[in-house]
Amino acid sequence: MFDALTQKFNSVFKSLSGKGKITEANVKEAMREVRKALLEADVNYKVAKQFCKDVQEAAMGQEVVKSLHPGQVMVKIVNDELTKLMGPVDTQVYFVSPGPTIIMLAGLQGCGKTTTAAKLAKYLISKGKKPMMIADDLQRPAAIDQLVTLGEQIDVEVYTEDTKDAVRVAKNGIKRCKQGGYDVAILDTAGRLHIDEEMMGEVSDVAKAVTPHQIYLVCDAMIGQDAVTSAKEFNDRLELDGVILTKLDGDARGGAALSVKAVTGKPIKFIGVGEKLDKIEEFHPDRMASRILGMGDVVTLVEKAQEQYDEEEAKKMQTKMQKGTFGFDDFLKQMKAMKKMGGMSSMLKLLPGVGQQLGNMDIDDGEIGKMEGIIHSMTEEERRDPETISASRRRRIARGCGRTPNEVASLVKTFKRSRDMMKVVSSGGMGGLKGLMSGRMDMASMMQGGKKIKQRSKRKKTIRRRGKIKKRR
């Protein structure tokens, strides 16, 4: 997400790094590039123009501390202005007592409303709430079946009716919600491929009939300016309480995230960052600004880690690292936790500076499955103590998992190196985040080890084939 914009911002900051001080001339020059980058990212023209004006005003008169370069000062200024542009923070879902709290989702067809309803329900369950979903999208074929299927996956009741009367379904769904003692009713409404009077009339009638406590517009971030336009029109008719941006993981431009708050005045509540039902995040403007500028997002990383790691288990892991008894079984636990957190690539991008270092580095999370196969082919003793894995054992392990002895050897070698590094980090020898970053990068190399071996073996085979051809000639 925001890859193109991040690269543009970084090139602007680099151009300023060689300057002796911030002047009106070099700020104007930088802002021309920033405005161009924002427009290429599909940010609304008026928003881009005002943003550059605000940055320019904030930059002029800024004294550059001796320890800082103009580029570093501009990073701080742009970060602050981006945070203002997308803020303030408003991720709270306001609940009523007595319940149920009625949350209505509106939006165009294909924006991800139905999946977002299930994601929101799963999120609310994690907050101790008991939600129910109401299938009120009576226009799109299979929309009801999709919501029922998603409800089964997260064990949430879905209210359905065999009718085309959306108002009736909404009213009866709320009654069922009250009877069942549910805390929250999530109403999935119908959309169209484009805004029309029929769709607007239906969602307006539903809203009047059930008077939802909160109305969230679900927007597809990948449609850029169209997302902002639809948000404005929906807000004029429904008086929105917030926006949920979906498919943000697939949009390298990110213009909708920067424009929608400024144009509608409504806060972005949540963002969808993947297809799985747990891939919904609270929207924090300051964290998003840091990501856009390539500064990482350590707070989100820590929060994700806390969700996956039990405190007691973490202490046990640290003790093993300190003693140097960290084995392959422990490594597998960490790899599985990383998969749940979004995979190695997404985790590394949350670390300051690491996202930029990655560049086009291809970290294939599918390598985890291959590593699991190799590790499961080991005996309990071998998993506990890799030092016991001799050449004959490597051949046996390779046969058991369908890999090559070289792949097994590479995994064992890199694991030993990582284990030694972890021992140093856990003892405080490398110092905090720097050590953590080194460790993550080393784990990334473990995941790429198999690919490198394959590439080398392919090159060797090619050379051998060429040699045979020459001999025949």
VOMAR-614987 format. One record per residue (C-alpha): residue in three letters; x, y, z. Coordinates in steps of 0.05 Angstrom, whole numbers, padded with zeros to 5 digits, always signed. Example, Ala and Ser with C-alpha at 12.3 -4.5 7.8 and 13.67 -1.06 7.14 Angstrom:
<tiros>
Ala+00246-00090+00156/Ser+00273-00021+00143/
</tiros>
This chain:
<tiros>
Met+00000+00000+00000/Phe+00024+00071-00017/Asp+00088+00042-00049/Ala+00090+00092-00106/Leu+00075+00151-00061/Thr+00128+00129-00010/Gln+00181+00126-00065/Lys+00162+00195-00090/Phe+00165+00226-00021/Asn+00233+00194-00007/Ser+00262+00221-00071/Val+00238+00291-00052/Phe+00269+00286+00017/Lys+00335+00261-00013/Ser+00338+00321-00060/Leu+00332+00367+00001/Ser+00384+00330+00042/Gly+00441+00362+00003/Lys+00416+00433+00017/Gly+00448+00475+00071/Lys+00382+00503+00097/Ile+00307+00508+00083/Thr+00292+00566+00037/Glu+00229+00589+00001/Ala+00259+00568-00065/Asn+00277+00496-00047/Val+00212+00486-00009/Lys+00172+00509-00070/Glu+00212+00462-00114/Ala+00200+00404-00066/Met+00125+00420-00062/Arg+00119+00418-00138/Glu+00145+00346-00135/Val+00101+00329-00076/Arg+00039+00356-00111/Lys+00056+00316-00173/Ala+00065+00254-00130/Leu-00002+00264-00095/Leu-00039+00274-00161/Glu-00006+00211-00189/Ala-00031+00175-00126/Asp-00102+00196-00146/Val-00109+00246-00090/Asn-00164+00298-00101/Tyr-00135+00359-00136/Lys-00162+00410-00085/Val-00137+00367-00028/Ala-00067+00361-00059/Lys-00064+00436-00072/Gln-00085+00454+00000/Phe-00038+00402+00030/Cys+00023+00430-00007/Lys+00003+00501+00014/Asp-00002+00479+00087/Val+00066+00444+00084/Gln+00098+00504+00052/Glu+00071+00552+00105/Ala+00094+00504+00161/Ala+00163+00497+00130/Met+00178+00571+00122/Gly+00213+00600+00182/Gln+00230+00531+00209/Glu+00300+00533+00240/Val+00342+00474+00221/Val+00376+00446+00284/Lys+00450+00433+00274/Ser+00441+00358+00284/Leu+00387+00355+00229/His+00387+00364+00154/Pro+00333+00402+00115/Gly+00307+00335+00089/Gln+00297+00309+00159/Val+00260+00372+00180/Met+00214+00365+00119/Val+00199+00293+00137/Lys+00174+00317+00205/Ile+00132+00373+00174/Val+00101+00329+00120/Asn+00087+00274+00172/Asp+00050+00324+00216/Glu+00010+00352+00158/Leu-00009+00283+00133/Thr-00033+00265+00202/Lys-00076+00328+00204/Leu-00103+00313+00134/Met-00127+00243+00152/Gly-00144+00257+00225/Pro-00165+00263+00279/Val-00166+00192+00306/Asp-00238+00167+00313/Thr-00238+00091+00315/Gln-00289+00084+00370/Val-00354+00047+00356/Tyr-00406+00082+00398/Phe-00452+00031+00433/Val-00520+00046+00463/Ser-00551+00017+00525/Pro-00597-00019+00525/Gly-00578-00051+00459/Pro-00576-00069+00405/Thr-00531-00017+00372/Ile-00551-00014+00299/Ile-00494-00005+00249/Met-00515+00004+00177/Leu-00465-00008+00120/Ala-00477+00028+00054/Gly-00437+00031-00010/Leu-00432+00013-00084/Gln-00436-00058-00109/Gly-00368-00092-00108/Cys-00338-00048-00054/Gly-00335-00105-00005/Lys-00395-00090+00040/Thr-00413-00162+00054/Thr-00343-00184+00072/Thr-00334-00121+00113/Ala-00397-00137+00152/Ala-00366-00204+00172/Lys-00298-00172+00188/Leu-00333-00120+00231/Ala-00372-00174+00267/Lys-00307-00213+00281/Tyr-00274-00149+00306/Leu-00333-00135+00353/Ile-00329-00206+00381/Ser-00256-00192+00399/Lys-00281-00131+00438/Gly-00329-00175+00478/Lys-00392-00159+00439/Lys-00446-00206+00413/Pro-00463-00184+00341/Met-00516-00208+00292/Met-00515-00194+00217/Ile-00577-00177+00176/Ala-00575-00196+00102/Asp-00610-00136+00071/Asp-00575-00137+00004/Leu-00633-00164-00037/Gln-00607-00141-00105/Arg-00541-00176-00116/Pro-00548-00251-00133/Ala-00519-00296-00078/Ala-00507-00237-00031/Ile-00549-00271+00023/Asp-00515-00338+00013/Gln-00447-00304+00018/Leu-00465-00270+00084/Val-00493-00336+00112/Thr-00429-00372+00094/Leu-00386-00318+00126/Gly-00430-00320+00188/Glu-00418-00395+00194/Gln-00343-00384+00190/Ile-00342-00336+00249/Asp-00401-00368+00286/Val-00447-00307+00280/Glu-00522-00311+00268/Val-00547-00282+00202/Tyr-00620-00260+00195/Thr-00650-00273+00126/Glu-00718-00270+00093/Asp-00744-00294+00025/Thr-00771-00226+00001/Lys-00751-00165-00039/Asp-00776-00115+00013/Ala-00711-00086+00044/Val-00748-00044+00096/Arg-00786-00105+00121/Val-00723-00147+00127/Ala-00687-00092+00165/Lys-00745-00082+00215/Asn-00755-00157+00227/Gly-00680-00167+00233/Ile-00675-00114+00288/Lys-00734-00148+00325/Arg-00697-00215+00322/Cys-00635-00181+00347/Lys-00672-00154+00408/Gln-00705-00221+00422/Gly-00638-00257+00419/Gly-00604-00210+00466/Tyr-00551-00187+00416/Asp-00508-00125+00430/Val-00500-00103+00357/Ala-00540-00109+00293/Ile-00498-00102+00229/Leu-00541-00085+00170/Asp-00513-00104+00101/Thr-00551-00063+00049/Ala-00555-00066-00027/Gly-00511-00027-00075/Arg-00508-00014-00149/Leu-00451-00009-00199/His-00460+00066-00197/Ile-00499+00116-00156/Asp-00572+00121-00179/Glu-00637+00146-00149/Glu-00666+00076-00139/Met-00608+00054-00096/Met-00606+00119-00056/Gly-00681+00115-00046/Glu-00676+00044-00018/Val-00619+00058+00031/Ser-00654+00122+00053/Asp-00719+00085+00066/Val-00682+00031+00106/Ala-00646+00084+00147/Lys-00712+00120+00163/Ala-00746+00055+00182/Val-00693+00029+00232/Thr-00657+00095+00250/Pro-00587+00065+00255/His-00542+00091+00310/Gln-00484+00093+00262/Ile-00479+00092+00186/Tyr-00412+00072+00155/Leu-00398+00080+00082/Val-00356+00022+00054/Cys-00309+00048-00002/Asp-00264+00010-00048/Ala-00196+00045-00042/Met-00174+00018-00110/Ile-00224+00062-00148/Gly-00189+00125-00123/Gln-00226+00190-00141/Asp-00292+00152-00152/Ala-00289+00129-00080/Val-00286+00202-00057/Thr-00342+00223-00104/Ser-00388+00167-00080/Ala-00371+00183-00007/Lys-00393+00255-00018/Glu-00459+00235-00050/Phe-00476+00183+00002/Asn-00460+00233+00057/Asp-00508+00284+00027/Arg-00565+00233+00030/Leu-00549+00192+00093/Glu-00507+00236+00139/Leu-00451+00186+00149/Asp-00416+00173+00215/Gly-00353+00145+00185/Val-00319+00110+00127/Ile-00289+00040+00120/Leu-00237+00035+00065/Thr-00229-00034+00035/Lys-00175-00067-00009/Leu-00123-00017+00016/Asp-00071-00073+00012/Gly-00081-00076-00063/Asp-00077-00002-00078/Ala-00005+00023-00088/Arg-00030+00094-00097/Gly-00073+00105-00035/Gly-00105+00170-00059/Ala-00173+00153-00030/Ala-00145+00147+00041/Leu-00116+00217+00035/Ser-00177+00249+00003/Val-00240+00220+00033/Lys-00234+00253+00102/Ala-00217+00321+00073/Val-00275+00319+00022/Thr-00330+00290+00066/Gly-00307+00313+00135/Lys-00323+00243+00160/Pro-00269+00201+00196/Ile-00240+00137+00168/Lys-00259+00086+00221/Phe-00228+00022+00194/Ile-00186-00003+00135/Gly-00189-00071+00102/Val-00119-00097+00089/Gly-00131-00167+00063/Glu-00183-00219+00043/Lys-00185-00259+00108/Leu-00237-00241+00159/Asp-00187-00217+00211/Lys-00156-00168+00161/Ile-00189-00105+00187/Glu-00151-00051+00225/Glu-00171+00011+00264/Phe-00150+00072+00225/His-00097+00115+00259/Pro-00076+00176+00217/Asp-00008+00183+00252/Arg+00010+00110+00239/Met-00014+00114+00167/Ala+00027+00177+00156/Ser+00089+00141+00182/Arg+00076+00083+00134/Ile+00067+00130+00075/Leu+00134+00163+00090/Gly+00169+00096+00097/Met+00179+00105+00172/Gly+00145+00040+00192/Asp+00091+00028+00243/Val+00120-00004+00305/Val+00057+00007+00348/Thr+00015-00034+00300/Leu+00069-00088+00297/Val+00070-00093+00374/Glu-00006-00096+00377/Lys-00007-00153+00326/Ala+00048-00189+00364/Gln+00008-00182+00430/Glu-00053-00214+00397/Gln-00013-00276+00376/Tyr+00037-00285+00433/Asp+00017-00305+00503/Glu+00059-00268+00555/Glu+00079-00332+00590/Glu+00098-00365+00524/Ala+00139-00304+00505/Lys+00178-00309+00571/Lys+00193-00382+00557/Met+00218-00365+00487/Gln+00263-00311+00514/Thr+00293-00359+00566/Lys+00307-00410+00512/Met+00340-00356+00469/Gln+00384-00334+00526/Lys+00406-00405+00541/Gly+00415-00422+00468/Thr+00365-00479+00471/Phe+00317-00449+00419/Gly+00300-00507+00373/Phe+00264-00520+00307/Asp+00197-00532+00342/Asp+00202-00463+00374/Phe+00220-00433+00307/Leu+00158-00465+00275/Lys+00114-00434+00328/Gln+00143-00365+00311/Met+00133-00376+00237/Lys+00060-00396+00246/Ala+00049-00334+00289/Met+00080-00291+00235/Lys+00032-00320+00184/Lys-00027-00301+00228/Met+00002-00231+00235/Gly+00001-00222+00159/Gly+00064-00256+00136/Met+00138-00237+00136/Ser+00133-00184+00082/Ser+00078-00143+00116/Met+00113-00149+00184/Leu+00179-00124+00157/Lys+00145-00064+00125/Leu+00121-00042+00194/Leu+00193-00036+00219/Pro+00225+00034+00210/Gly+00272+00035+00150/Val+00264-00039+00134/Gly+00208-00028+00084/Gln+00254+00016+00043/Gln+00312-00033+00049/Leu+00267-00089+00022/Gly+00258-00054-00045/Asn+00236-00108-00094/Met+00261-00164-00049/Asp+00213-00222-00059/Ile+00197-00255+00007/Asp+00152-00314-00008/Asp+00111-00333+00053/Gly+00098-00399+00016/Glu+00169-00419+00036/Ile+00142-00430+00107/Gly+00105-00491+00083/Lys+00168-00520+00052/Met+00207-00507+00116/Glu+00152-00541+00156/Gly+00160-00602+00112/Ile+00235-00605+00124/Ile+00227-00596+00199/His+00172-00648+00205/Ser+00218-00698+00171/Met+00268-00690+00228/Thr+00269-00733+00290/Glu+00252-00702+00357/Glu+00326-00702+00376/Glu+00345-00667+00310/Arg+00291-00613+00319/Arg+00316-00601+00390/Asp+00390-00600+00373/Pro+00409-00585+00300/Glu+00482-00601+00315/Thr+00464-00675+00310/Ile+00444-00668+00236/Ser+00501-00701+00197/Ala+00507-00710+00121/Ser+00472-00778+00123/Arg+00416-00749+00165/Arg+00408-00691+00116/Arg+00399-00742+00060/Arg+00347-00780+00101/Ile+00309-00716+00119/Ala+00310-00694+00045/Arg+00281-00760+00022/Gly+00226-00755+00075/Cys+00201-00687+00052/Gly+00217-00688-00022/Arg+00270-00633-00018/Thr+00344-00635-00034/Pro+00400-00646+00018/Asn+00426-00577-00001/Glu+00360-00545+00019/Val+00362-00582+00086/Ala+00434-00560+00097/Ser+00417-00487+00080/Leu+00359-00486+00129/Val+00400-00516+00185/Lys+00459-00468+00173/Thr+00415-00406+00171/Phe+00376-00429+00232/Lys+00440-00436+00273/Arg+00462-00367+00253/Ser+00393-00338+00271/Arg+00393-00375+00338/Asp+00461-00345+00356/Met+00437-00276+00336/Met+00373-00285+00378/Lys+00415-00304+00438/Val+00454-00239+00432/Val+00390-00197+00422/Ser+00353-00229+00481/Ser+00414-00214+00526/Gly+00411-00141+00505/Gly+00478-00143+00470/Met+00455-00111+00404/Gly+00406-00061+00432/Gly+00331-00060+00422/Leu+00301-00047+00355/Lys+00367-00051+00316/Gly+00375-00123+00339/Leu+00302-00139+00324/Met+00309-00112+00254/Ser+00372-00153+00242/Gly+00336-00215+00267/Arg+00275-00204+00222/Met+00320-00194+00162/Asp+00358-00258+00179/Met+00292-00296+00184/Ala+00274-00268+00116/Ser+00338-00297+00088/Met+00318-00365+00117/Met+00254-00361+00077/Gln+00292-00344+00014/Gly+00346-00397+00025/Gly+00308-00451-00013/Lys+00298-00406-00073/Lys+00372-00389-00077/Ile+00391-00463-00076/Lys+00341-00478-00132/Gln+00370-00422-00174/Arg+00441-00447-00164/Ser+00421-00519-00181/Lys+00386-00494-00244/Arg+00448-00457-00265/Lys+00491-00519-00254/Lys+00443-00562-00295/Thr+00445-00510-00352/Ile+00521-00510-00352/Arg+00523-00586-00353/Arg+00474-00589-00411/Arg+00515-00538-00450/Gly+00578-00580-00437/Lys+00545-00643-00464/Ile+00521-00606-00527/Lys+00592-00582-00540/Lys+00620-00652-00533/Arg+00570-00680-00583/Arg+00589-00627-00632/
</tiros>
